[in-house]
Amino acid sequence: MLQSIIRKKGESKISILVSSLDGMYEDHVKKLFIFAKDYNIHIDVSIQDYKKHSDIGLYFPKYAMNQFNLYFNEMDRT
């Protein structure tokens, strides 16, 4: 995945929903931040406080709708 991000032509937008209490945050998201900083890639992250990775399903629908709305509102302005 990281190599695909580097090779992509044009600007990338990466949005992530994660919990600071989820192992994914420490194991993956923090490493992705370091990678992104090294390659000057912007990552938008929403950090919640759910305890188990499986709880993401409770937060994702609202997050996804907000991201879609932001994207389409941005497209309307161009």
Backbone torsions as a table, in degrees:
resi	resn	phi	psi	omega
1	MET	NA	-42.6	-177.8
2	LEU	-62.7	-40.5	178.3
3	GLN	-64.4	-36.9	177.4
4	SER	-63.9	-39.1	178.6
5	ILE	-64.4	-43.3	-179.3
6	ILE	-63.6	-43.4	-175.4
7	ARG	-76.2	-17.1	-176.2
8	LYS	-61.7	135.1	175.9
9	LYS	-84.6	140.6	178.6
10	GLY	87.7	-176.1	-176.6
11	GLU	-83.5	138.3	176.0
12	SER	-107.3	146.7	172.5
13	LYS	-123.5	120.4	-179.3
14	ILE	-116.6	125.0	178.1
15	SER	-121.3	134.0	-175.5
16	ILE	-132.5	137.3	171.0
17	LEU	-110.7	126.9	-177.2
18	VAL	-153.9	162.8	174.1
19	SER	-108.8	139.2	175.9
20	SER	-65.9	-16.4	-179.2
21	LEU	-95.3	-5.0	-178.5
22	ASP	-90.1	136.5	178.3
23	GLY	-57.2	-26.0	178.5
24	MET	-60.5	-32.6	-179.6
25	TYR	-62.8	-52.8	-179.6
26	GLU	-67.6	-45.0	-173.1
27	ASP	-75.5	-31.9	-172.0
28	HIS	-124.9	-49.6	-172.2
29	VAL	-67.8	-43.3	178.5
30	LYS	-61.3	-39.6	177.7
31	LYS	-66.5	-37.4	177.7
32	LEU	-65.2	-37.6	176.4
33	PHE	-59.9	-43.7	179.3
34	ILE	-63.3	-45.7	177.2
35	PHE	-58.1	-48.0	-177.5
36	ALA	-62.6	-41.0	178.9
37	LYS	-62.8	-42.4	179.3
38	ASP	-61.4	-30.6	-177.3
39	TYR	-108.9	12.9	177.4
40	ASN	54.8	49.3	179.4
41	ILE	-111.8	130.5	179.6
42	HIS	-84.0	132.4	175.3
43	ILE	-122.9	127.4	175.2
44	ASP	-96.2	122.6	-177.4
45	VAL	-124.8	138.0	173.9
46	SER	-112.7	117.4	-177.2
47	ILE	-105.0	121.6	177.6
48	GLN	-107.8	-176.8	-178.1
49	ASP	-122.9	30.0	176.2
50	TYR	-74.0	152.5	-171.1
51	LYS	-91.7	-34.6	-177.9
52	LYS	-111.4	144.4	179.0
53	HIS	-57.0	-34.3	-178.7
54	SER	-67.2	-15.7	178.1
55	ASP	-76.2	-7.9	-178.8
56	ILE	-58.2	-30.1	179.4
57	GLY	-61.0	-23.5	177.6
58	LEU	-76.6	-25.3	-175.3
59	TYR	-103.6	-26.8	-171.7
60	PHE	-64.7	-41.9	-177.9
61	PRO	-56.4	-46.3	178.8
62	LYS	-64.9	-42.2	178.4
63	TYR	-60.7	-47.2	-179.0
64	ALA	-61.6	-43.7	179.1
65	MET	-62.5	-41.9	177.4
66	ASN	-62.7	-41.7	179.2
67	GLN	-65.0	-42.4	176.9
68	PHE	-61.0	-45.6	179.4
69	ASN	-61.8	-43.1	177.5
70	LEU	-60.6	-44.3	-179.0
71	TYR	-62.1	-48.6	-176.6
72	PHE	-72.1	-32.3	174.1
73	ASN	-65.6	-37.8	176.8
74	GLU	-64.9	-40.4	179.9
75	MET	-66.2	-35.5	178.9
76	ASP	-64.7	-29.6	-178.3
77	ARG	-80.7	-12.8	-178.9
78	THR	-94.4	NA	NA
